Amino acid sequence: MSNPLKKTMVFLGLAEEDLDAQNTESAQPAAPRAAQTAPAPKPEAARPPAQRAAVTPLRRVTPTRQPSSQPMNEILTVHPTAYADAQVIAESFRDGIPVIVNVSRMTDGDAKRLIDFASGLTMGLNGRIERVTSKVFLLSPEHIETGSDHSQRNDSGSFFVAPSA
């Protein structure tokens, strides 16, 4: 095998070395070839019968972080200007701190994206997200109870349009 391209192809598994070896063997005399083709054991006979492995069921992962039983002594207020500020919101919320997010300084597209992220964050950590005003939202962790002076309002507006009174 003197062709470097062929050697590379064989090394990468794109070509078989046997094809090249057969070409060189055909040029050799027939007598040594007969000696090389001695009966070899069949690979199927050498292999033991296949056995099925036992399947281990996956266990359900339980969260290791327990909600803090300490009294609430901090609320974080964030005025994000870009979507990159979502990291601060997520880290604080994950630590059990309620977060008030005021998206009035953001463009509508980035604000919707941030609120979508916050919604997923609260859903994943069993918290709640509540709209306070048209562009202010409260993210409350699982262990924080919130009350409202309004009975269950029927908001017909979108996230970014104030409902008509």
N, CA and C atoms as an extended XYZ file, in Angstrom:
495
Properties=species:S:1:pos:R:3:atomname:S:1:resname:S:1:resid:I:1 pbc="F F F"
N         0.856       -1.162        0.000 N   MET     1
C         0.000        0.000        0.000 CA  MET     1
C         0.900        1.222        0.000 C   MET     1
N         1.231        1.700       -1.156 N   SER     2
C         2.147        2.823       -1.248 CA  SER     2
C         1.415        4.142       -1.474 C   SER     2
N         0.162        4.096       -1.776 N   ASN     3
C        -0.605        5.316       -2.036 CA  ASN     3
C        -0.995        5.967       -0.702 C   ASN     3
N        -0.508        7.182       -0.409 N   PRO     4
C        -0.844        7.810        0.880 CA  PRO     4
C        -2.338        8.112        1.026 C   PRO     4
N        -2.999        8.419       -0.063 N   LEU     5
C        -4.435        8.678       -0.007 CA  LEU     5
C        -5.179        7.406        0.386 C   LEU     5
N        -4.763        6.286       -0.171 N   LYS     6
C        -5.378        5.004        0.156 CA  LYS     6
C        -5.127        4.642        1.618 C   LYS     6
N        -3.894        4.915        2.102 N   LYS     7
C        -3.586        4.645        3.505 CA  LYS     7
C        -4.470        5.477        4.427 C   LYS     7
N        -4.674        6.726        4.063 N   THR     8
C        -5.510        7.608        4.872 CA  THR     8
C        -6.953        7.131        4.869 C   THR     8
N        -7.445        6.726        3.711 N   MET     9
C        -8.814        6.245        3.615 CA  MET     9
C        -9.003        4.969        4.443 C   MET     9
N        -8.020        4.085        4.441 N   VAL    10
C        -8.097        2.869        5.238 CA  VAL    10
C        -8.064        3.222        6.720 C   VAL    10
N        -7.207        4.188        7.094 N   PHE    11
C        -7.103        4.601        8.496 CA  PHE    11
C        -8.419        5.189        8.996 C   PHE    11
N        -9.079        5.987        8.169 N   LEU    12
C       -10.341        6.606        8.555 CA  LEU    12
C       -11.534        5.675        8.405 C   LEU    12
N       -11.314        4.507        7.836 N   GLY    13
C       -12.398        3.552        7.694 CA  GLY    13
C       -13.247        3.788        6.461 C   GLY    13
N       -12.736        4.578        5.535 N   LEU    14
C       -13.490        4.855        4.314 CA  LEU    14
C       -13.221        3.829        3.229 C   LEU    14
N       -12.166        3.061        3.378 N   ALA    15
C       -11.844        2.001        2.420 CA  ALA    15
C       -11.400        0.787        3.217 C   ALA    15
N       -11.456       -0.377        2.555 N   GLU    16
C       -11.062       -1.604        3.229 CA  GLU    16
C        -9.642       -1.956        2.834 C   GLU    16
N        -8.886       -2.418        3.787 N   GLU    17
C        -7.501       -2.794        3.536 CA  GLU    17
C        -7.449       -4.098        2.750 C   GLU    17
N        -8.469       -4.952        2.882 N   ASP    18
C        -8.501       -6.244        2.207 CA  ASP    18
C        -8.439       -6.092        0.703 C   ASP    18
N        -9.100       -5.088        0.153 N   LEU    19
C        -9.091       -4.903       -1.290 CA  LEU    19
C        -7.675       -4.666       -1.783 C   LEU    19
N        -6.918       -3.879       -1.093 N   ASP    20
C        -5.549       -3.600       -1.474 CA  ASP    20
C        -4.676       -4.831       -1.252 C   ASP    20
N        -4.927       -5.561       -0.160 N   ALA    21
C        -4.154       -6.770        0.124 CA  ALA    21
C        -4.447       -7.851       -0.899 C   ALA    21
N        -5.664       -7.962       -1.392 N   GLN    22
C        -6.002       -8.958       -2.412 CA  GLN    22
C        -5.287       -8.657       -3.711 C   GLN    22
N        -5.140       -7.407       -4.054 N   ASN    23
C        -4.440       -7.042       -5.282 CA  ASN    23
C        -2.969       -7.454       -5.208 C   ASN    23
N        -2.335       -7.282       -4.041 N   THR    24
C        -0.924       -7.669       -3.915 CA  THR    24
C        -0.778       -9.182       -3.866 C   THR    24
N        -1.730       -9.901       -3.297 N   GLU    25
C        -1.657      -11.353       -3.228 CA  GLU    25
C        -1.830      -11.990       -4.600 C   GLU    25
N        -2.618      -11.397       -5.459 N   SER    26
C        -2.829      -11.988       -6.785 CA  SER    26
C        -1.561      -11.941       -7.624 C   SER    26
N        -0.669      -11.039       -7.305 N   ALA    27
C         0.591      -10.967       -8.033 CA  ALA    27
C         1.575      -12.017       -7.542 C   ALA    27
N         1.406      -12.598       -6.367 N   GLN    28
C         2.309      -13.607       -5.829 CA  GLN    28
C         1.976      -14.968       -6.440 C   GLN    28
N         2.917      -15.910       -6.406 N   PRO    29
C         2.646      -17.246       -6.952 CA  PRO    29
C         1.564      -17.977       -6.162 C   PRO    29
N         0.961      -18.966       -6.794 N   ALA    30
C        -0.176      -19.676       -6.225 CA  ALA    30
C         0.214      -20.601       -5.080 C   ALA    30
N         1.413      -21.156       -5.051 N   ALA    31
C         1.823      -22.106       -4.016 CA  ALA    31
C         1.837      -21.465       -2.621 C   ALA    31
N         2.485      -20.321       -2.424 N   PRO    32
C         2.445      -19.740       -1.086 CA  PRO    32
C         1.021      -19.313       -0.691 C   PRO    32
N         0.227      -18.999       -1.683 N   ARG    33
C        -1.149      -18.586       -1.395 CA  ARG    33
C        -1.954      -19.746       -0.821 C   ARG    33
N        -1.725      -20.946       -1.309 N   ALA    34
C        -2.441      -22.119       -0.814 CA  ALA    34
C        -2.066      -22.397        0.636 C   ALA    34
N        -0.825      -22.117        1.000 N   ALA    35
C        -0.386      -22.350        2.375 CA  ALA    35
C        -1.036      -21.340        3.323 C   ALA    35
N        -1.293      -20.152        2.815 N   GLN    36
C        -1.899      -19.123        3.651 CA  GLN    36
C        -3.380      -19.385        3.899 C   GLN    36
N        -4.050      -20.109        3.016 N   THR    37
C        -5.489      -20.316        3.137 CA  THR    37
C        -5.802      -21.590        3.898 C   THR    37
N        -5.067      -21.857        4.937 N   ALA    38
C        -5.346      -23.005        5.787 CA  ALA    38
C        -6.684      -22.781        6.468 C   ALA    38
N        -7.399      -23.881        6.753 N   PRO    39
C        -8.714      -23.705        7.357 CA  PRO    39
C        -8.598      -22.954        8.692 C   PRO    39
N        -9.336      -21.873        8.781 N   ALA    40
C        -9.353      -21.057        9.996 CA  ALA    40
C       -10.659      -21.318       10.744 C   ALA    40
N       -10.648      -21.196       12.044 N   PRO    41
C       -11.891      -21.403       12.787 CA  PRO    41
C       -12.905      -20.322       12.421 C   PRO    41
N       -14.136      -20.744       12.360 N   LYS    42
C       -15.193      -19.805       12.009 CA  LYS    42
C       -15.409      -18.833       13.169 C   LYS    42
N       -15.550      -17.536       12.850 N   PRO    43
C       -15.728      -16.578       13.947 CA  PRO    43
C       -17.055      -16.776       14.683 C   PRO    43
N       -18.042      -17.350       14.021 N   GLU    44
C       -19.338      -17.563       14.664 CA  GLU    44
C       -19.241      -18.625       15.747 C   GLU    44
N       -18.409      -19.645       15.528 N   ALA    45
C       -18.280      -20.725       16.493 CA  ALA    45
C       -17.509      -20.260       17.731 C   ALA    45
N       -16.601      -19.313       17.579 N   ALA    46
C       -15.789      -18.846       18.697 CA  ALA    46
C       -16.578      -17.924       19.622 C   ALA    46
N       -17.608      -17.326       19.118 N   ARG    47
C       -18.383      -16.372       19.906 CA  ARG    47
C       -19.462      -17.097       20.717 C   ARG    47
N       -19.570      -16.801       22.029 N   PRO    48
C       -20.623      -17.454       22.834 CA  PRO    48
C       -21.990      -16.895       22.443 C   PRO    48
N       -23.037      -17.630       22.732 N   PRO    49
C       -24.376      -17.140       22.371 CA  PRO    49
C       -24.697      -15.836       23.123 C   PRO    49
N       -25.444      -14.989       22.456 N   ALA    50
C       -25.784      -13.682       23.028 CA  ALA    50
C       -26.694      -13.843       24.233 C   ALA    50
N       -26.427      -13.067       25.271 N   GLN    51
C       -27.250      -13.089       26.464 CA  GLN    51
C       -27.869      -11.713       26.645 C   GLN    51
N       -29.053      -11.705       27.131 N   ARG    52
C       -29.726      -10.422       27.370 CA  ARG    52
C       -29.306       -9.885       28.728 C   ARG    52
N       -29.000       -8.588       28.732 N   ALA    53
C       -28.610       -7.945       29.974 CA  ALA    53
C       -29.849       -7.510       30.737 C   ALA    53
N       -29.728       -7.472       32.028 N   ALA    54
C       -30.836       -7.016       32.856 CA  ALA    54
C       -30.983       -5.499       32.698 C   ALA    54
N       -32.199       -5.044       32.606 N   VAL    55
C       -32.478       -3.626       32.440 CA  VAL    55
C       -32.714       -3.004       33.809 C   VAL    55
N       -31.988       -1.959       34.084 N   THR    56
C       -32.147       -1.261       35.355 CA  THR    56
C       -33.061       -0.072       35.142 C   THR    56
N       -34.167        0.026       35.868 N   PRO    57
C       -35.071        1.161       35.671 CA  PRO    57
C       -34.435        2.445       36.189 C   PRO    57
N       -34.734        3.526       35.508 N   LEU    58
C       -34.239        4.820       35.940 CA  LEU    58
C       -35.021        5.274       37.150 C   LEU    58
N       -34.331        5.842       38.100 N   ARG    59
C       -35.041        6.344       39.268 CA  ARG    59
C       -35.323        7.823       39.082 C   ARG    59
N       -36.376        8.248       39.670 N   ARG    60
C       -36.806        9.633       39.546 CA  ARG    60
C       -35.898       10.517       40.394 C   ARG    60
N       -35.432       11.596       39.787 N   VAL    61
C       -34.525       12.500       40.473 CA  VAL    61
C       -35.345       13.445       41.345 C   VAL    61
N       -34.950       13.546       42.591 N   THR    62
C       -35.627       14.458       43.504 CA  THR    62
C       -34.724       15.658       43.740 C   THR    62
N       -35.297       16.830       43.868 N   PRO    63
C       -34.440       18.000       44.071 CA  PRO    63
C       -33.729       17.920       45.414 C   PRO    63
N       -32.476       18.347       45.412 N   THR    64
C       -31.694       18.300       46.639 CA  THR    64
C       -31.814       19.592       47.435 C   THR    64
N       -32.240       20.652       46.800 N   ARG    65
C       -32.350       21.939       47.472 CA  ARG    65
C       -33.748       22.070       48.070 C   ARG    65
N       -33.816       22.228       49.352 N   GLN    66
C       -35.081       22.388       50.034 CA  GLN    66
C       -35.407       23.873       50.145 C   GLN    66
N       -36.683       24.237       50.052 N   PRO    67
C       -37.019       25.640       50.215 CA  PRO    67
C       -36.637       26.132       51.599 C   PRO    67
N       -36.168       27.348       51.629 N   SER    68
C       -35.719       27.876       52.913 CA  SER    68
C       -36.915       28.134       53.820 C   SER    68
N       -36.733       27.783       55.082 N   SER    69
C       -37.803       27.999       56.040 CA  SER    69
C       -37.587       29.301       56.809 C   SER    69
N       -36.598       30.074       56.369 N   GLN    70
C       -36.327       31.339       57.025 CA  GLN    70
C       -37.395       32.350       56.633 C   GLN    70
N       -37.639       33.315       57.506 N   PRO    71
C       -38.601       34.344       57.144 CA  PRO    71
C       -38.042       35.199       56.009 C   PRO    71
N       -38.947       35.695       55.182 N   MET    72
C       -38.541       36.504       54.047 CA  MET    72
C       -38.035       37.851       54.555 C   MET    72
N       -36.816       38.201       54.182 N   ASN    73
C       -36.273       39.474       54.596 CA  ASN    73
C       -35.722       40.286       53.430 C   ASN    73
N       -35.975       39.829       52.211 N   GLU    74
C       -35.432       40.518       51.051 CA  GLU    74
C       -36.339       40.305       49.842 C   GLU    74
N       -36.526       41.359       49.075 N   ILE    75
C       -37.194       41.287       47.781 CA  ILE    75
C       -36.298       42.022       46.800 C   ILE    75
N       -35.976       41.397       45.698 N   LEU    76
C       -35.104       42.007       44.701 CA  LEU    76
C       -35.958       42.690       43.636 C   LEU    76
N       -35.630       43.943       43.338 N   THR    77
C       -36.290       44.676       42.260 CA  THR    77
C       -35.282       44.851       41.136 C   THR    77
N       -35.656       44.433       39.925 N   VAL    78
C       -34.754       44.486       38.784 CA  VAL    78
C       -35.389       45.318       37.692 C   VAL    78
N       -34.590       46.207       37.106 N   HIS    79
C       -35.005       47.013       35.951 CA  HIS    79
C       -34.110       46.618       34.778 C   HIS    79
N       -34.387       45.480       34.148 N   PRO    80
C       -33.490       45.014       33.086 CA  PRO    80
C       -33.548       45.920       31.856 C   PRO    80
N       -32.397       46.051       31.194 N   THR    81
C       -32.333       46.808       29.944 CA  THR    81
C       -32.024       45.894       28.766 C   THR    81
N       -31.558       44.676       29.058 N   ALA    82
C       -31.249       43.702       28.008 CA  ALA    82
C       -31.586       42.307       28.518 C   ALA    82
N       -31.683       41.368       27.603 N   TYR    83
C       -32.024       39.997       27.974 CA  TYR    83
C       -30.939       39.369       28.843 C   TYR    83
N       -29.724       39.862       28.751 N   ALA    84
C       -28.623       39.310       29.537 CA  ALA    84
C       -28.849       39.485       31.040 C   ALA    84
N       -29.713       40.402       31.434 N   ASP    85
C       -30.014       40.605       32.849 CA  ASP    85
C       -30.851       39.465       33.429 C   ASP    85
N       -31.256       38.525       32.616 N   ALA    86
C       -32.058       37.388       33.089 CA  ALA    86
C       -31.271       36.519       34.051 C   ALA    86
N       -29.949       36.514       33.955 N   GLN    87
C       -29.136       35.687       34.838 CA  GLN    87
C       -29.283       36.137       36.293 C   GLN    87
N       -29.309       37.442       36.527 N   VAL    88
C       -29.470       37.958       37.891 CA  VAL    88
C       -30.838       37.547       38.439 C   VAL    88
N       -31.855       37.642       37.598 N   ILE    89
C       -33.211       37.267       38.004 CA  ILE    89
C       -33.252       35.790       38.371 C   ILE    89
N       -32.670       34.949       37.519 N   ALA    90
C       -32.710       33.499       37.742 CA  ALA    90
C       -31.944       33.094       38.996 C   ALA    90
N       -30.769       33.669       39.211 N   GLU    91
C       -29.974       33.291       40.377 CA  GLU    91
C       -30.673       33.676       41.678 C   GLU    91
N       -31.265       34.863       41.699 N   SER    92
C       -31.959       35.293       42.914 CA  SER    92
C       -33.201       34.448       43.169 C   SER    92
N       -33.980       34.186       42.115 N   PHE    93
C       -35.191       33.389       42.260 CA  PHE    93
C       -34.857       31.972       42.703 C   PHE    93
N       -33.785       31.415       42.148 N   ARG    94
C       -33.367       30.069       42.518 CA  ARG    94
C       -32.964       29.994       43.988 C   ARG    94
N       -32.448       31.098       44.521 N   ASP    95
C       -32.067       31.142       45.934 CA  ASP    95
C       -33.250       31.404       46.859 C   ASP    95
N       -34.463       31.509       46.318 N   GLY    96
C       -35.657       31.677       47.138 CA  GLY    96
C       -36.019       33.122       47.422 C   GLY    96
N       -35.464       34.051       46.675 N   ILE    97
C       -35.746       35.472       46.873 CA  ILE    97
C       -36.822       35.899       45.876 C   ILE    97
N       -37.905       36.506       46.333 N   PRO    98
C       -38.902       37.024       45.393 CA  PRO    98
C       -38.293       38.138       44.540 C   PRO    98
N       -38.694       38.195       43.278 N   VAL    99
C       -38.112       39.169       42.351 CA  VAL    99
C       -39.232       39.974       41.700 C   VAL    99
N       -39.078       41.286       41.714 N   ILE   100
C       -39.989       42.162       40.981 CA  ILE   100
C       -39.239       42.602       39.729 C   ILE   100
N       -39.828       42.352       38.570 N   VAL   101
C       -39.194       42.666       37.295 CA  VAL   101
C       -39.979       43.780       36.626 C   VAL   101
N       -39.300       44.889       36.348 N   ASN   102
C       -39.898       46.021       35.649 CA  ASN   102
C       -39.277       46.078       34.260 C   ASN   102
N       -40.038       45.688       33.237 N   VAL   103
C       -39.510       45.605       31.870 CA  VAL   103
C       -39.801       46.859       31.053 C   VAL   103
N       -40.098       47.968       31.705 N   SER   104
C       -40.448       49.190       30.981 CA  SER   104
C       -39.265       49.776       30.216 C   SER   104
N       -38.034       49.454       30.579 N   ARG   105
C       -36.853       49.982       29.894 CA  ARG   105
C       -36.410       49.112       28.718 C   ARG   105
N       -37.131       48.036       28.463 N   MET   106
C       -36.739       47.110       27.396 CA  MET   106
C       -37.624       47.299       26.167 C   MET   106
N       -37.129       46.829       25.020 N   THR   107
C       -37.969       46.812       23.824 CA  THR   107
C       -39.025       45.732       24.013 C   THR   107
N       -40.109       45.838       23.282 N   ASP   108
C       -41.196       44.869       23.449 CA  ASP   108
C       -40.748       43.441       23.153 C   ASP   108
N       -39.920       43.272       22.131 N   GLY   109
C       -39.452       41.923       21.790 CA  GLY   109
C       -38.615       41.310       22.896 C   GLY   109
N       -37.656       42.085       23.422 N   ASP   110
C       -36.822       41.570       24.507 CA  ASP   110
C       -37.633       41.372       25.778 C   ASP   110
N       -38.605       42.257       26.017 N   ALA   111
C       -39.440       42.121       27.215 CA  ALA   111
C       -40.259       40.839       27.153 C   ALA   111
N       -40.838       40.538       26.008 N   LYS   112
C       -41.598       39.290       25.869 CA  LYS   112
C       -40.699       38.081       26.058 C   LYS   112
N       -39.501       38.159       25.518 N   ARG   113
C       -38.553       37.055       25.652 CA  ARG   113
C       -38.169       36.851       27.116 C   ARG   113
N       -37.938       37.939       27.841 N   LEU   114
C       -37.583       37.852       29.253 CA  LEU   114
C       -38.739       37.305       30.086 C   LEU   114
N       -39.957       37.728       29.776 N   ILE   115
C       -41.119       37.225       30.517 CA  ILE   115
C       -41.355       35.749       30.205 C   ILE   115
N       -41.116       35.334       28.965 N   ASP   116
C       -41.199       33.905       28.637 CA  ASP   116
C       -40.185       33.112       29.453 C   ASP   116
N       -38.975       33.651       29.566 N   PHE   117
C       -37.946       32.993       30.371 CA  PHE   117
C       -38.375       32.925       31.834 C   PHE   117
N       -38.890       34.034       32.348 N   ALA   118
C       -39.318       34.075       33.744 CA  ALA   118
C       -40.474       33.114       33.992 C   ALA   118
N       -41.357       32.974       33.030 N   SER   119
C       -42.464       32.025       33.168 CA  SER   119
C       -41.953       30.596       33.267 C   SER   119
N       -40.999       30.255       32.416 N   GLY   120
C       -40.402       28.916       32.474 CA  GLY   120
C       -39.635       28.691       33.765 C   GLY   120
N       -38.965       29.739       34.224 N   LEU   121
C       -38.216       29.655       35.475 CA  LEU   121
C       -39.148       29.380       36.648 C   LEU   121
N       -40.235       30.120       36.716 N   THR   122
C       -41.167       29.923       37.827 CA  THR   122
C       -41.865       28.565       37.732 C   THR   122
N       -42.152       28.123       36.532 N   MET   123
C       -42.788       26.815       36.360 CA  MET   123
C       -41.831       25.703       36.778 C   MET   123
N       -40.577       25.819       36.374 N   GLY   124
C       -39.592       24.790       36.693 CA  GLY   124
C       -39.267       24.695       38.167 C   GLY   124
N       -39.361       25.807       38.880 N   LEU   125
C       -39.040       25.812       40.312 CA  LEU   125
C       -40.285       25.895       41.193 C   LEU   125
N       -41.438       25.585       40.627 N   ASN   126
C       -42.718       25.534       41.341 CA  ASN   126
C       -43.101       26.858       41.992 C   ASN   126
N       -42.738       27.951       41.358 N   GLY   127
C       -43.101       29.267       41.873 CA  GLY   127
C       -44.302       29.815       41.123 C   GLY   127
N       -44.525       31.121       41.271 N   ARG   128
C       -45.637       31.789       40.589 CA  ARG   128
C       -45.149       33.080       39.973 C   ARG   128
N       -45.783       33.469       38.870 N   ILE   129
C       -45.505       34.759       38.266 CA  ILE   129
C       -46.835       35.499       38.207 C   ILE   129
N       -46.813       36.750       38.640 N   GLU   130
C       -48.031       37.560       38.652 CA  GLU   130
C       -47.733       38.910       38.011 C   GLU   130
N       -48.686       39.388       37.262 N   ARG   131
C       -48.542       40.712       36.670 CA  ARG   131
C       -49.057       41.741       37.667 C   ARG   131
N       -48.213       42.714       37.999 N   VAL   132
C       -48.593       43.772       38.917 CA  VAL   132
C       -49.176       44.935       38.128 C   VAL   132
N       -48.444       45.402       37.122 N   THR   133
C       -48.942       46.388       36.165 CA  THR   133
C       -48.638       45.848       34.783 C   THR   133
N       -48.832       46.689       33.766 N   SER   134
C       -48.656       46.184       32.409 CA  SER   134
C       -47.218       45.755       32.119 C   SER   134
N       -46.220       46.345       32.783 N   LYS   135
C       -44.827       45.972       32.522 CA  LYS   135
C       -44.057       45.653       33.801 C   LYS   135
N       -44.758       45.333       34.864 N   VAL   136
C       -44.112       44.946       36.122 CA  VAL   136
C       -44.678       43.590       36.540 C   VAL   136
N       -43.769       42.660       36.860 N   PHE   137
C       -44.156       41.300       37.201 CA  PHE   137
C       -43.506       40.888       38.504 C   PHE   137
N       -44.208       40.086       39.268 N   LEU   138
C       -43.695       39.555       40.528 CA  LEU   138
C       -43.460       38.064       40.368 C   LEU   138
N       -42.238       37.642       40.622 N   LEU   139
C       -41.889       36.227       40.609 CA  LEU   139
C       -41.748       35.803       42.060 C   LEU   139
N       -42.643       34.960       42.518 N   SER   140
C       -42.597       34.537       43.916 CA  SER   140
C       -42.266       33.051       43.995 C   SER   140
N       -41.270       32.690       44.812 N   PRO   141
C       -40.890       31.283       44.962 CA  PRO   141
C       -41.996       30.468       45.612 C   PRO   141
N       -41.783       29.192       45.667 N   GLU   142
C       -42.776       28.231       46.147 CA  GLU   142
C       -43.185       28.498       47.598 C   GLU   142
N       -42.260       28.907       48.425 N   HIS   143
C       -42.543       29.053       49.851 CA  HIS   143
C       -43.074       30.437       50.234 C   HIS   143
N       -43.317       31.312       49.269 N   ILE   144
C       -43.805       32.665       49.538 CA  ILE   144
C       -45.276       32.748       49.144 C   ILE   144
N       -46.102       33.195       50.064 N   GLU   145
C       -47.522       33.404       49.794 CA  GLU   145
C       -47.733       34.875       49.444 C   GLU   145
N       -48.534       35.131       48.427 N   THR   146
C       -48.854       36.507       48.057 CA  THR   146
C       -50.353       36.712       48.189 C   THR   146
N       -50.707       37.909       48.563 N   GLY   147
C       -52.115       38.254       48.676 CA  GLY   147
C       -52.413       39.426       47.763 C   GLY   147
N       -53.679       39.612       47.451 N   SER   148
C       -54.064       40.696       46.563 CA  SER   148
C       -55.344       41.317       47.094 C   SER   148
N       -55.455       42.651       46.940 N   ASP   149
C       -56.681       43.299       47.376 CA  ASP   149
C       -57.781       43.174       46.327 C   ASP   149
N       -57.408       42.727       45.129 N   HIS   150
C       -58.393       42.511       44.066 CA  HIS   150
C       -58.776       41.040       44.057 C   HIS   150
N       -60.071       40.798       43.956 N   SER   151
C       -60.472       39.411       43.778 CA  SER   151
C       -60.157       39.032       42.337 C   SER   151
N       -59.977       37.810       42.068 N   GLN   152
C       -59.557       37.278       40.771 CA  GLN   152
C       -60.058       38.119       39.605 C   GLN   152
N       -59.172       39.014       39.106 N   ARG   153
C       -59.545       39.877       37.985 CA  ARG   153
C       -59.620       39.064       36.708 C   ARG   153
N       -60.495       39.478       35.825 N   ASN   154
C       -60.574       38.858       34.516 CA  ASN   154
C       -59.890       39.806       33.544 C   ASN   154
N       -58.580       39.594       33.309 N   ASP   155
C       -57.820       40.473       32.432 CA  ASP   155
C       -58.044       40.061       30.989 C   ASP   155
N       -58.500       41.003       30.202 N   SER   156
C       -58.681       40.709       28.787 CA  SER   156
C       -57.528       41.247       27.968 C   SER   156
N       -56.617       42.012       28.576 N   GLY   157
C       -55.478       42.572       27.856 CA  GLY   157
C       -54.351       41.563       27.755 C   GLY   157
N       -53.363       41.869       26.915 N   SER   158
C       -52.218       40.997       26.803 CA  SER   158
C       -51.231       41.341       27.906 C   SER   158
N       -50.064       40.707       27.881 N   PHE   159
C       -49.039       40.978       28.879 CA  PHE   159
C       -48.625       42.436       28.883 C   PHE   159
N       -48.630       43.070       27.722 N   PHE   160
C       -48.056       44.391       27.615 CA  PHE   160
C       -49.078       45.474       27.329 C   PHE   160
N       -50.336       45.145       27.407 N   VAL   161
C       -51.396       46.129       27.232 CA  VAL   161
C       -52.237       46.116       28.490 C   VAL   161
N       -52.401       47.254       29.088 N   ALA   162
C       -53.173       47.326       30.334 CA  ALA   162
C       -54.621       46.974       30.058 C   ALA   162
N       -55.228       46.170       30.911 N   PRO   163
C       -56.629       45.816       30.710 CA  PRO   163
C       -57.522       47.043       30.926 C   PRO   163
N       -58.622       47.064       30.211 N   SER   164
C       -59.554       48.181       30.364 CA  SER   164
C       -60.310       48.035       31.676 C   SER   164
N       -60.507       49.141       32.351 N   ALA   165
C       -61.157       49.100       33.663 CA  ALA   165
C       -62.641       49.144       33.587 C   ALA   165
